[in-house]
């Protein structure tokens, strides 16, 4: 063998094996955000395992590295920096904008893609982080708009009372979407509106104003999260008000129903049903895969966006032929009605969220939640409405 051939042979022998693709998870493994981040991160890992079992991504296996944000914004930024040192090429961050943004901004500063696990605030994307940041979850405003149009069409609702919990921006988003859609529906009237704070022990004055109306509203749009939502519902029903109560996805799950025994007439939108009655086989297949991994079915729909984000990012990487953020972002922004196990998804250059989505409608009757319908709003929530909330 001549020297050139020998040199080439030795170089080939010395060449390292193809490196893995590394995803960093800057998520809460402690603190109150852990209850949201862990299920969605588990779902993300399920999809990663499926991709790896099918041959990987761009012919490489996906590996993950994780850093605990401790439900602390300063720790989230440090977690992001740690993951960069660990070789992260894309970063998955906490479910909430406020707690996920510090790590997402670290990724953005390094020119990497980031995905919020399940954030539903428009700022968790282009508007609050930058052009390479996304969320696969459904905006809070879409949830409110869905309940407005569905109740008008399916329950013949024509009068509404809006009760907004001012605790977090998510609640404001639900009401913003409801108000926008409700104002566009034939014959729909808002009889009144009120506010409260999640920690309020009593909403007696708000209930008095509802009871003083000449006629009970067809629906009460309750824009709230736990634990305040459960307390509000209990007080509304104890006051003898029988209106159909609507809310957003954040109250999905049966864990809170002991606080409202025998509850009926409560409806909400979800991305998929955890109750075994979703008509899409892929959703129930995921529920069973989640149970096999954790020993229990998902406690709410908030596991699902973690699975979807990995699914969509991986497709964009395959189409781009690289994990380079600019190329992947371009592929993500080109997605329109991209099929997923939980319904179509898509993005645009000015909106890295879902401003329309197929939602399953869950209704609680006699204390038992079940899927009763599905609905996609007739038109997306405009960017101007989302930015005004």
C-alpha positions, -999 to 999 in steps of 0.1 A, spaced: 0 0 0 15 34 -10 17 63 15 -13 81 2 -35 50 4 -22 42 38 -29 77 50 -64 76 37 -70 42 54 -57 55 87 -78 86 84 -109 65 78 -101 43 108 -96 74 130 -128 92 119 -153 94 147 -187 77 145 -216 99 134 -226 120 164 -260 119 180 -285 148 177 -289 163 212 -321 179 225 -318 198 258 -347 200 283 -347 230 305 -377 221 326 -390 221 361 -381 189 379 -390 206 412 -414 234 423 -450 238 412 -442 239 375 -430 203 377 -467 191 376 -470 207 341 -435 200 327 -431 164 337 -461 150 318 -453 170 286 -416 161 288 -425 124 293 -447 126 261 -418 142 242 -395 113 253 -421 88 240 -420 104 206 -382 106 207 -381 68 215 -404 61 186 -382 81 162 -350 64 175 -366 29 171 -375 37 135 -339 46 126 -334 80 141 -334 115 127 -312 121 96 -297 87 103 -287 96 138 -301 88 172 -316 115 193 -302 118 228 -315 141 256 -299 161 283 -319 177 311 -314 206 336 -337 215 364 -351 251 363 -366 246 398 -396 267 388 -373 297 391 -366 322 363 -330 328 371 -324 290 374 -341 286 340 -315 309 324 -287 289 341 -303 256 330 -302 269 294 -265 277 297 -258 243 312 -276 226 283 -255 245 258 -224 232 275 -239 197 272 -242 200 235 -279 208 230 -288 215 194 -324 223 202 -340 233 235 -373 223 250 -384 247 278 -410 250 305 -447 250 298 -453 285 309 -440 316 291 -427 334 322 -407 303 334 -397 290 300 -386 322 283 -352 326 301 -340 293 288 -356 300 254 -338 333 252 -305 315 258 -312 292 229 -322 321 207 -290 339 215 -271 309 203 -291 306 171 -309 274 182 -346 264 180 -366 263 212 -400 248 218 -422 256 249 -437 224 262 -473 236 263 -473 274 266 -505 291 254 -494 328 256 -485 344 222 -453 358 237 -440 322 239 -427 325 203 -417 352 179 -433 380 199 -416 373 233 -385 353 224 -375 355 188 -378 339 153 -366 304 163 -390 298 192 -423 279 189 -451 262 209 -473 234 194 -501 240 220 -533 258 213 -536 295 223 -559 303 252 -578 327 229 -586 298 206 -600 278 235 -623 307 244 -634 312 208 -641 275 205 -664 275 235 -683 306 222 -690 292 188 -696 256 199 -721 266 226 -739 290 202 -742 263 175 -747 231 195 -765 244 227 -783 273 212 -767 297 236 -776 333 230 -769 351 263 -736 350 283 -721 363 314 -683 366 315 -664 360 347 -627 365 345 -601 355 370 -573 381 368 -547 357 382 -526 350 350 -525 361 314 -538 327 303 -572 335 318 -573 369 300 -566 350 268 -596 327 272 -619 357 277 -603 376 248 -611 348 224 -646 342 238 -654 380 235 -641 382 199 -660 352 187 -692 359 207 -694 394 192 -695 378 157 -724 354 163 -760 361 154 -781 370 183 -754 366 209 -755 390 238 -733 395 268 -755 403 298 -727 413 320 -691 407 330 -671 406 362 -637 398 376 -623 380 406 -589 368 418 -580 331 420 -573 333 457 -606 350 466 -624 329 492 -657 342 481 -673 355 448 -706 362 465 -709 398 451 -703 385 416 -729 358 420 -754 383 433 -750 404 402 -756 373 380 -787 364 401 -801 400 397 -802 396 360 -838 395 346 -830 361 331 -803 335 339 -776 336 312 -775 306 289 -737 303 295 -712 316 320 -678 320 305 -655 313 334 -619 322 325 -600 306 354 -576 279 365 -573 258 396 -579 261 425 -600 292 421 -620 277 392 -633 249 414 -642 273 442 -661 295 417 -680 266 402 -690 253 436 -703 287 447 -722 293 414 -740 260 417 -746 264 454 -764 297 446 -789 278 424 -775 291 391 -779 264 364 -763 281 334 -739 260 313 -704 269 326 -676 271 300 -639 272 306 -605 266 289 -583 235 287 -565 242 320 -593 226 340 -591 193 322 -589 162 344 -611 147 371 -587 154 400 -607 185 411 -642 171 409 -643 160 446 -646 197 454 -678 200 433 -698 168 440 -722 158 413 -713 186 390 -732 189 357 -733 214 329 -696 222 327 -678 221 293 -643 227 281 -621 222 250 -591 198 249 -566 187 223 -574 151 230 -594 131 255 -577 113 283 -609 94 291 -607 66 266 -634 80 243 -614 100 218 -625 89 183 -589 90 169 -571 57 175 -537 75 177 -548 94 208 -558 63 227 -526 46 215 -507 75 231 -527 73 263 -518 36 266 -481 42 258 -480 69 284 -496 45 310 -471 18 300 -442 42 307 -455 59 339 -480 35 354 -509 59 349 -528 75 321 -523 112 315 -540 133 342 -549 160 317 -545 170 280 -513 189 288 -491 159 281 -501 159 244 -482 191 232 -449 175 243 -455 146 219 -466 170 191 -436 194 194 -411 166 188 -431 152 160 -433 186 142 -397 195 148 -384 162 136 -404 165 104 -389 200 98 -354 187 104 -359 158 79 -372 182 53 -344 207 59 -318 180 60 -302 197 90 -308 208 126 -296 243 117 -323 266 133 -328 289 103 -334 260 79 -357 242 104 -376 274 112 -383 279 75 -397 244 73 -419 248 104 -432 281 91 -442 264 58 -464 239 77 -501 243 70 -526 218 84 -498 194 91 -514 161 103 -506 150 138 -522 124 162 -540 153 179 -552 172 149 -537 195 122 -510 220 132 -492 248 114 -472 279 118 -465 312 100 -436 337 101 -455 360 124 -472 333 146 -455 303 161 -486 291 178 -519 275 169 -546 302 163 -571 275 152 -573 238 161 -596 208 161 -607 206 198 -625 178 215 -654 190 238 -655 175 272 -686 179 293 -690 170 330 -723 154 339 -731 140 373 -695 144 383 -682 124 353 -662 140 324 -666 126 289 -661 137 253 -694 149 238 -684 166 206 -656 182 186 -652 217 171 -629 238 149 -636 275 149 -648 288 116 -619 312 113 -586 317 130 -583 342 158 -566 372 141 -532 383 151 -545 417 160 -568 402 186 -541 380 200 -517 410 204 -544 431 220 -551 408 249 
